[in-house]
Amino acid sequence: DAGSGEVVWSKDFHKDYGTKTALWGYASHPLIVDDMLISVVGGEGSQAVAFDKNTGKEKWRALSAPEQGYSPPTLIEAGGARQLLFVRPTALSSVDPATGREHWSMPYETTNGLVVMSPIHWRDYLYVGGFSNKSLLLKLAADKPAAEIVWRDKPAIAAINVQPTMKDNVLYGVDQKGVLRAVELPDGKKLWETPHPMGDRPANSGTAFIIPHGEDYWMFAETGDLVIAKLSPQGFEEIDRAHVIEPTNQAFGRNVVWCMPAFAHKRAFIRNDKECICVDLAAK
């Protein structure tokens, strides 16, 4: 309850559904659709569960997977219907958000169960990319909920920590090898790549969170730098950069801060493992 702080309802996935926590924990956020809160749960037949958002009562459950994965539920409209997408370590599936009934499912194999990004829905295509270049591009049917494979496992963008973003027909994202990359869709052609937002040298799982803002892009790099840039099919152009917080954790032998900022009221709210700061972004 937002007024009192009292718990309205709760669920223990281990106890209630017999699940086992994945290696990097429960990382996919729930999604509110109509009067439901839809969550990646795990377990046999309960990879996805819809709860009444007011009471916690289960409304439906669907799908199975050997492990939950880390990709959150994603709602799209395609083929004349609302489709709720789930990317799990063995498949990309579409279900009816009202009932949990499966529309279609496409085999999709990730390395170490490591798929994090939400699927990118662009025109009548869906793109997803996971660890070790496990990429998949689907074409969605126009007249019904259905999909077919366009290509798979091209070296497009293997998104590990960072959600890619789409502008016109170009996908921009940080690949697992630690470079910001531009890829043209639907052919999957690589236009360019650069490690510059994260530093001058590619690093394993190098990270810079990308936030579109008007015609520019804000990026928060693992170095603790806040970067403003322009992205285009021609390349990356840095406009400004400020070092705002110190990295306090380690990954692959280097200091990193892997935490997406929050933006509100011309401010950025950024944290590491020791502090949370507020950065004024207003023009002077």
DRENDO-1510 file (C-alpha; in Angstrom, 1 decimal, always signed):
<recs>
REC; n; res; u; v; w
REC; 1; ASP; +0.0; +0.0; +0.0 .
REC; 2; ALA; +1.6; +3.3; -1.1 .
REC; 3; GLY; +0.1; +5.2; +1.8 .
REC; 4; SER; +0.9; +2.9; +4.7 .
REC; 5; GLY; +3.7; +0.7; +3.4 .
REC; 6; GLU; +1.8; -2.4; +4.3 .
REC; 7; VAL; +2.1; -5.5; +2.0 .
REC; 8; VAL; -1.0; -6.0; +0.0 .
REC; 9; TRP; +0.0; -9.4; -1.4 .
REC; 10; SER; +3.2; -11.4; -2.1 .
REC; 11; LYS; +4.4; -14.5; -3.8 .
REC; 12; ASP; +7.4; -16.8; -3.1 .
REC; 13; PHE; +8.3; -18.3; -6.4 .
REC; 14; HIS; +10.5; -21.0; -4.8 .
REC; 15; LYS; +7.8; -22.1; -2.5 .
REC; 16; ASP; +4.7; -21.5; -4.6 .
REC; 17; TYR; +6.1; -22.7; -8.0 .
REC; 18; GLY; +9.1; -24.9; -7.1 .
REC; 19; THR; +11.5; -22.7; -9.0 .
REC; 20; LYS; +15.2; -22.4; -8.8 .
REC; 21; THR; +16.9; -19.0; -9.1 .
REC; 22; ALA; +19.0; -18.6; -12.2 .
REC; 23; LEU; +22.7; -17.9; -12.0 .
REC; 24; TRP; +22.3; -14.1; -12.1 .
REC; 25; GLY; +19.1; -14.0; -10.1 .
REC; 26; TYR; +15.6; -12.7; -11.0 .
REC; 27; ALA; +16.4; -9.8; -13.3 .
REC; 28; SER; +13.4; -9.4; -15.6 .
REC; 29; HIS; +10.9; -6.8; -14.3 .
REC; 30; PRO; +7.1; -7.7; -14.2 .
REC; 31; LEU; +4.8; -6.0; -16.7 .
REC; 32; ILE; +1.3; -4.6; -16.0 .
REC; 33; VAL; -1.3; -5.4; -18.7 .
REC; 34; ASP; -4.9; -4.4; -18.0 .
REC; 35; ASP; -5.7; -5.7; -14.5 .
REC; 36; MET; -2.8; -8.2; -14.5 .
REC; 37; LEU; +0.8; -8.2; -13.3 .
REC; 38; ILE; +2.7; -10.6; -15.5 .
REC; 39; SER; +6.0; -12.0; -14.3 .
REC; 40; VAL; +8.7; -14.4; -15.4 .
REC; 41; VAL; +8.5; -17.1; -12.7 .
REC; 42; GLY; +10.1; -20.4; -13.9 .
REC; 43; GLY; +9.2; -24.0; -13.2 .
REC; 44; GLU; +7.3; -26.5; -15.3 .
REC; 45; GLY; +4.4; -24.9; -17.1 .
REC; 46; SER; +4.9; -21.6; -15.2 .
REC; 47; GLN; +7.7; -19.8; -17.0 .
REC; 48; ALA; +5.2; -16.9; -17.3 .
REC; 49; VAL; +2.4; -16.3; -14.7 .
REC; 50; ALA; -0.3; -13.6; -14.7 .
REC; 51; PHE; -1.5; -12.4; -11.3 .
REC; 52; ASP; -4.4; -10.2; -10.5 .
REC; 53; LYS; -2.6; -7.0; -9.7 .
REC; 54; ASN; -4.9; -6.1; -6.8 .
REC; 55; THR; -5.2; -9.5; -5.1 .
REC; 56; GLY; -2.3; -11.6; -6.3 .
REC; 57; LYS; -4.6; -14.4; -7.4 .
REC; 58; GLU; -3.2; -16.4; -10.3 .
REC; 59; LYS; -5.1; -15.8; -13.5 .
REC; 60; TRP; -3.1; -18.0; -15.9 .
REC; 61; ARG; +0.3; -19.7; -16.3 .
REC; 62; ALA; +2.1; -20.7; -19.4 .
REC; 63; LEU; +5.3; -22.1; -21.0 .
REC; 64; SER; +8.3; -24.1; -19.6 .
REC; 65; ALA; +12.0; -23.6; -19.8 .
REC; 66; PRO; +15.1; -25.2; -18.2 .
REC; 67; GLU; +15.9; -21.8; -16.7 .
REC; 68; GLN; +14.1; -18.4; -16.5 .
REC; 69; GLY; +16.5; -16.3; -18.5 .
REC; 70; TYR; +16.6; -12.5; -17.8 .
REC; 71; SER; +14.4; -11.0; -20.5 .
REC; 72; PRO; +11.2; -9.3; -19.3 .
REC; 73; PRO; +7.7; -9.8; -20.7 .
REC; 74; THR; +7.1; -7.5; -23.8 .
REC; 75; LEU; +3.8; -6.5; -25.2 .
REC; 76; ILE; +3.3; -5.7; -28.9 .
REC; 77; GLU; +0.5; -5.4; -31.4 .
REC; 78; ALA; +1.0; -7.4; -34.6 .
REC; 79; GLY; -1.1; -9.7; -36.9 .
REC; 80; GLY; -4.3; -8.0; -35.7 .
REC; 81; ALA; -3.8; -9.0; -32.1 .
REC; 82; ARG; -2.0; -8.1; -28.9 .
REC; 83; GLN; +0.9; -10.4; -28.4 .
REC; 84; LEU; +2.9; -11.0; -25.2 .
REC; 85; LEU; +6.4; -12.0; -25.9 .
REC; 86; PHE; +8.7; -14.1; -23.7 .
REC; 87; VAL; +12.4; -14.8; -24.6 .
REC; 88; ARG; +13.6; -17.9; -22.7 .
REC; 89; PRO; +16.8; -19.9; -23.1 .
REC; 90; THR; +15.1; -22.3; -25.5 .
REC; 91; ALA; +12.6; -20.3; -27.4 .
REC; 92; LEU; +10.9; -17.0; -28.3 .
REC; 93; SER; +7.2; -17.4; -27.7 .
REC; 94; SER; +4.1; -15.3; -28.2 .
REC; 95; VAL; +1.0; -15.8; -26.0 .
REC; 96; ASP; -2.4; -14.1; -25.7 .
REC; 97; PRO; -2.1; -11.7; -22.8 .
REC; 98; ALA; -5.7; -12.3; -21.7 .
REC; 99; THR; -5.5; -16.1; -21.4 .
REC; 100; GLY; -1.8; -17.2; -21.7 .
REC; 101; ARG; -2.7; -19.3; -24.7 .
REC; 102; GLU; +0.3; -19.7; -27.0 .
REC; 103; HIS; +0.1; -18.1; -30.4 .
REC; 104; TRP; +3.4; -19.3; -31.7 .
REC; 105; SER; +6.9; -20.4; -30.6 .
REC; 106; MET; +10.2; -20.3; -32.3 .
REC; 107; PRO; +13.2; -22.3; -31.2 .
REC; 108; TYR; +16.0; -20.0; -29.8 .
REC; 109; GLU; +19.1; -21.3; -28.1 .
REC; 110; THR; +21.3; -19.1; -25.9 .
REC; 111; THR; +24.7; -19.8; -24.4 .
REC; 112; ASN; +24.5; -20.2; -20.6 .
REC; 113; GLY; +20.9; -19.2; -20.6 .
REC; 114; LEU; +22.1; -15.6; -21.1 .
REC; 115; VAL; +19.4; -13.6; -22.9 .
REC; 116; VAL; +18.6; -10.2; -21.3 .
REC; 117; MET; +17.2; -7.8; -23.9 .
REC; 118; SER; +13.5; -7.3; -24.7 .
REC; 119; PRO; +12.7; -8.1; -28.3 .
REC; 120; ILE; +12.9; -5.2; -30.7 .
REC; 121; HIS; +9.7; -4.8; -32.6 .
REC; 122; TRP; +10.3; -2.8; -35.8 .
REC; 123; ARG; +7.7; -2.7; -38.6 .
REC; 124; ASP; +6.8; -6.4; -39.1 .
REC; 125; TYR; +10.1; -7.7; -37.7 .
REC; 126; LEU; +11.3; -8.9; -34.3 .
REC; 127; TYR; +14.9; -9.0; -33.3 .
REC; 128; VAL; +16.6; -10.6; -30.3 .
REC; 129; GLY; +20.2; -11.1; -29.5 .
REC; 130; GLY; +21.9; -13.0; -26.7 .
REC; 131; PHE; +25.3; -14.2; -25.5 .
REC; 132; SER; +27.7; -15.7; -28.0 .
REC; 133; ASN; +26.1; -14.1; -31.1 .
REC; 134; LYS; +22.8; -16.0; -30.7 .
REC; 135; SER; +20.8; -13.6; -32.8 .
REC; 136; LEU; +17.4; -14.1; -34.3 .
REC; 137; LEU; +15.3; -12.0; -36.7 .
REC; 138; LEU; +11.7; -13.0; -37.3 .
REC; 139; LYS; +9.1; -11.7; -39.7 .
REC; 140; LEU; +5.6; -11.3; -38.3 .
REC; 141; ALA; +2.5; -12.2; -40.2 .
REC; 142; ALA; +0.2; -9.3; -41.1 .
REC; 143; ASP; -3.1; -11.2; -40.9 .
REC; 144; LYS; -2.7; -13.4; -37.8 .
REC; 145; PRO; -0.3; -14.0; -34.8 .
REC; 146; ALA; +2.5; -16.0; -36.5 .
REC; 147; ALA; +6.2; -15.6; -37.3 .
REC; 148; GLU; +8.8; -17.0; -39.6 .
REC; 149; ILE; +12.6; -17.0; -39.4 .
REC; 150; VAL; +14.5; -14.4; -41.6 .
REC; 151; TRP; +17.9; -15.3; -40.3 .
REC; 152; ARG; +19.7; -16.5; -37.1 .
REC; 153; ASP; +23.1; -16.3; -35.5 .
REC; 154; LYS; +24.5; -13.5; -37.6 .
REC; 155; PRO; +27.1; -11.4; -35.7 .
REC; 156; ALA; +24.7; -8.5; -35.3 .
REC; 157; ILE; +24.3; -7.2; -31.7 .
REC; 158; ALA; +24.7; -9.7; -28.8 .
REC; 159; ALA; +23.1; -7.6; -26.1 .
REC; 160; ILE; +24.2; -8.5; -22.6 .
REC; 161; ASN; +23.6; -5.6; -20.2 .
REC; 162; VAL; +22.2; -3.0; -22.5 .
REC; 163; GLN; +18.8; -2.8; -24.3 .
REC; 164; PRO; +19.4; -1.8; -27.9 .
REC; 165; THR; +17.4; +1.0; -29.6 .
REC; 166; MET; +16.0; +1.4; -33.1 .
REC; 167; LYS; +16.0; +4.5; -35.3 .
REC; 168; ASP; +14.6; +4.3; -38.8 .
REC; 169; ASN; +16.1; +1.1; -40.1 .
REC; 170; VAL; +19.2; +1.0; -37.9 .
REC; 171; LEU; +19.6; -0.9; -34.7 .
REC; 172; TYR; +22.1; +0.7; -32.2 .
REC; 173; GLY; +23.4; -1.4; -29.3 .
REC; 174; VAL; +26.4; -2.4; -27.2 .
REC; 175; ASP; +27.7; -5.9; -28.2 .
REC; 176; GLN; +29.1; -8.4; -25.8 .
REC; 177; LYS; +32.7; -7.6; -26.9 .
REC; 178; GLY; +32.4; -4.1; -25.6 .
REC; 179; VAL; +31.7; -2.0; -28.6 .
REC; 180; LEU; +28.8; +0.2; -29.6 .
REC; 181; ARG; +27.6; -1.1; -32.9 .
REC; 182; ALA; +25.1; +0.0; -35.7 .
REC; 183; VAL; +23.4; -2.8; -37.6 .
REC; 184; GLU; +21.0; -2.3; -40.6 .
REC; 185; LEU; +17.8; -4.2; -40.5 .
REC; 186; PRO; +16.4; -6.4; -42.0 .
REC; 187; ASP; +19.6; -7.5; -43.8 .
REC; 188; GLY; +21.8; -7.6; -40.6 .
REC; 189; LYS; +24.6; -5.6; -42.2 .
REC; 190; LYS; +27.1; -4.1; -39.8 .
REC; 191; LEU; +27.5; -0.4; -40.5 .
REC; 192; TRP; +30.1; +0.5; -37.9 .
REC; 193; GLU; +31.3; -0.1; -34.3 .
REC; 194; THR; +33.3; +1.8; -31.7 .
REC; 195; PRO; +34.4; +1.2; -28.1 .
REC; 196; HIS; +34.6; +5.0; -27.5 .
REC; 197; PRO; +31.6; +5.4; -25.1 .
REC; 198; MET; +33.2; +2.9; -22.7 .
REC; 199; GLY; +36.8; +3.8; -23.4 .
REC; 200; ASP; +39.2; +3.4; -26.2 .
REC; 201; ARG; +39.6; -0.4; -26.1 .
REC; 202; PRO; +37.0; -3.1; -26.4 .
REC; 203; ALA; +36.4; -5.0; -23.1 .
REC; 204; ASN; +34.4; -8.1; -22.4 .
REC; 205; SER; +30.8; -7.2; -21.7 .
REC; 206; GLY; +31.7; -3.5; -21.9 .
REC; 207; THR; +28.6; -1.5; -20.9 .
REC; 208; ALA; +27.0; +1.9; -21.8 .
REC; 209; PHE; +23.3; +2.2; -21.2 .
REC; 210; ILE; +21.6; +4.1; -24.1 .
REC; 211; ILE; +18.7; +6.6; -23.6 .
REC; 212; PRO; +17.3; +8.3; -26.7 .
REC; 213; HIS; +16.5; +11.9; -26.0 .
REC; 214; GLY; +15.2; +14.0; -28.9 .
REC; 215; GLU; +17.7; +13.8; -31.7 .
REC; 216; ASP; +20.5; +12.9; -29.4 .
REC; 217; TYR; +21.4; +9.9; -27.2 .
REC; 218; TRP; +22.5; +9.9; -23.6 .
REC; 219; MET; +24.8; +7.1; -22.5 .
REC; 220; PHE; +25.9; +6.1; -19.0 .
REC; 221; ALA; +29.1; +4.2; -19.3 .
REC; 222; GLU; +30.6; +1.6; -16.9 .
REC; 223; THR; +33.4; +4.1; -16.3 .
REC; 224; GLY; +31.0; +6.4; -14.4 .
REC; 225; ASP; +30.9; +8.8; -17.4 .
REC; 226; LEU; +27.7; +10.4; -18.6 .
REC; 227; VAL; +27.9; +10.9; -22.4 .
REC; 228; ILE; +25.8; +12.9; -24.8 .
REC; 229; ALA; +26.2; +11.7; -28.5 .
REC; 230; LYS; +24.7; +11.6; -31.9 .
REC; 231; LEU; +24.2; +8.2; -33.6 .
REC; 232; SER; +23.6; +7.9; -37.3 .
REC; 233; PRO; +24.2; +5.3; -40.0 .
REC; 234; GLN; +27.5; +7.2; -40.7 .
REC; 235; GLY; +28.9; +6.8; -37.1 .
REC; 236; PHE; +29.2; +7.9; -33.5 .
REC; 237; GLU; +29.7; +11.6; -32.6 .
REC; 238; GLU; +30.4; +12.6; -29.0 .
REC; 239; ILE; +28.9; +15.9; -28.0 .
REC; 240; ASP; +29.8; +16.1; -24.3 .
REC; 241; ARG; +31.0; +13.9; -21.4 .
REC; 242; ALA; +31.2; +14.2; -17.7 .
REC; 243; HIS; +32.6; +11.8; -15.0 .
REC; 244; VAL; +29.8; +11.8; -12.4 .
REC; 245; ILE; +30.4; +8.7; -10.2 .
REC; 246; GLU; +33.2; +6.2; -9.4 .
REC; 247; PRO; +33.0; +2.5; -10.4 .
REC; 248; THR; +32.9; +0.4; -7.2 .
REC; 249; ASN; +32.5; -3.1; -8.5 .
REC; 250; GLN; +34.7; -5.4; -10.7 .
REC; 251; ALA; +34.0; -7.4; -13.8 .
REC; 252; PHE; +36.7; -9.2; -15.8 .
REC; 253; GLY; +39.5; -7.5; -13.9 .
REC; 254; ARG; +38.3; -3.9; -14.4 .
REC; 255; ASN; +36.3; -1.5; -12.2 .
REC; 256; VAL; +32.8; -1.0; -13.4 .
REC; 257; VAL; +29.4; +0.6; -12.5 .
REC; 258; TRP; +26.7; -1.4; -14.1 .
REC; 259; CYS; +23.4; +0.3; -13.2 .
REC; 260; MET; +20.9; +2.1; -15.5 .
REC; 261; PRO; +20.2; +5.7; -14.3 .
REC; 262; ALA; +16.8; +7.1; -13.9 .
REC; 263; PHE; +15.9; +10.4; -15.5 .
REC; 264; ALA; +13.3; +12.9; -14.3 .
REC; 265; HIS; +12.8; +16.6; -14.0 .
REC; 266; LYS; +16.0; +17.4; -16.0 .
REC; 267; ARG; +18.0; +15.3; -13.5 .
REC; 268; ALA; +19.7; +12.0; -13.6 .
REC; 269; PHE; +19.7; +9.7; -10.5 .
REC; 270; ILE; +22.7; +7.4; -10.6 .
REC; 271; ARG; +24.1; +4.9; -8.1 .
REC; 272; ASN; +27.1; +2.7; -7.6 .
REC; 273; ASP; +27.5; +0.2; -4.7 .
REC; 274; LYS; +28.2; +3.0; -2.2 .
REC; 275; GLU; +26.1; +6.0; -2.9 .
REC; 276; CYS; +23.2; +7.4; -5.0 .
REC; 277; ILE; +23.7; +10.8; -6.6 .
REC; 278; CYS; +21.5; +13.3; -8.4 .
REC; 279; VAL; +23.0; +15.1; -11.4 .
REC; 280; ASP; +21.5; +18.4; -12.7 .
REC; 281; LEU; +21.1; +18.2; -16.5 .
REC; 282; ALA; +19.4; +21.5; -17.1 .
REC; 283; ALA; +21.0; +23.9; -19.5 .
REC; 284; LYS; +22.5; +27.0; -17.8 .
</recs>
